[in-house]
């Protein structure tokens, strides 16, 4: 029997400027998701959790909390972009060109914009990506740029755990 390790994510050496990652998982946003996230984050805008209020707006129904959209799309990118992250360094240029509604299914992709070794941490590298989220109708609903500090292969907690288990 052969034992295969599961996907461990990309390390710094795996990123090439211009590469595009179509993230594999989509996510349908439910009413419960939207209401719980909105209330959990203490957002008091009734447009996200009061269906009667939202029905009186030009949208006619609740809008999904934009911070939830950001969280879902960022989460979808983790397996391809930041599974081996040391830290997020920054989020920039977050734009929301179209609304997201309860019942929409969101999918995403990331494009590598820049890759460089860390100047101060030799076991790490700096990767900048632009991530975009789309609805089931291919409407762009979010775009942002994220810069992450990623472990080089053979470094970080997984490498330490592997070394400890080998001893």
Secondary structure, DSSP 4 states (H G I P E B T S, - for coil): ----PPP----GGG--TT-EEE-S--EEPPHHHHHHHHHHTT---GGGT-HHHHHTSTTSSPBPPHHHHHHHHHHHHIIIIITTEEEEEEEEEEE--S--BTT-EEEEEEEEEEEEE-SS-TTEEEEEEEEEEE-TT--EEEEEEEEEEEEPTT-SHHHHHHHHHH-
